[in-house]
Amino acid sequence: MQVDKIRGPQTDQLIDAILALKDKEEAYRFFDDLCTISEIQSLSQRLEVAHMLRMKKTYEKIKNETGASTATISRVRRCLNYGNDAYDEMLGRLYPDEKPFQLPKD
């Protein structure tokens, strides 16, 4: 797992800080101080790409609606298919009534 490559005291501190955020407004202020606008937009874009892939949207539709490159879309798809299932877990919490598109069973 790639996550093992980033584990350490500094990353633990970052994760603990994120987990300690009390509300959305505090999170906005924290990320505004921590990241550049571009970094925040990239993270937000990747989450939306994952959401759209989960709903079986086409690469073309995702590219047009998010502005993400096909390389970014492919990277996110690889994480959805072979990653730690974190995207799917978080999107399931954000959209509990939304069922990912599934092909009908024969």
N, C-alpha and C positions, 0 to 999 in steps of 0.2 A: 504494500500500500504506500502511496506517495505521502500520505499524512505522516508516516513515521519519519520522513525526511525533514519535516518542518517542526516536529516536536522539540520543545526546549523551553527554558525559563521565559524568554521574551515572548514566544508565541503563547505560552500559558497565561502570561500577564495580559496579553491582548484578548484572548478568549474569555478570561475572567472579567475583564472590563466590559466586554460586550454583554456577557451574561448578567452583569450588575446594572445595566441600563434599566431605568424605571418606566419609561414610556417613550412613545414615538418622538415627541419633541426633544427629549433628552438625547435620543439616538441621532436625530438630525444634527444637533449641535456637536455631539461627539464626532460623528463622521465628517462634519464640516471642518473641524479642527484637525482630524487625523489624516484625511485623504484630500486629494485634489478633486475638483469637480469631475474631471475626466475619469478618475479612478472609480468614483461613486457611480457615474453613468455606466461604466463598463460592467461593474458588478450587477447593477440593476438590469442592464441589457441581457446579461447571461441568464439571470433568473427568469426573465420574460421569455427568452429563447427556450429555456427548459420547459416552461409552462406551455408554450405553443407546440413544442415537439411532443410533449406528453399528450396533448390534444390532437396529435397526428396532423398538424398543419404542414403544408409543403415548405420546402426550403425557400422557394420563391416568395410565398406569402410572408414567411418569417423575415426574410431579407427586406421586403418592401415595408413591412409594418414596424420593424425594429431598427433597421439600418445596419444590422449585424452582417459581417462578411460571411461568406460560405465557410471559411476556415473556422470562425468562431462558432457557427452553427454545428459544424462537424465535431469540434472539440467538445461542445456541450452534449451532443448526441453520444459521443464516446463515453462521457461520464455517466449519462443516463443508462447506457447499455452495460458498461463494465465497471462503473465506479462503486462508491460506498452506499448507494441508494439514498444519499442525503437530499438530493434535489427532490426526488419523489416523496420522501418523508415530509419535507418542509412544505411542498406544494399541496400535499394531502392535508396538512394542518391549516394552510391558508385558504384552501378551497375544499372544505370537507364534503360539500354536496356535489362537487364536480367529479364525475367519473371519467378517467382517461378513456379515450376511444379504444374499443377493442373490436377486433374482427369477429363476426358471428361464427359460432361453432357449428360444424356440420352435424 
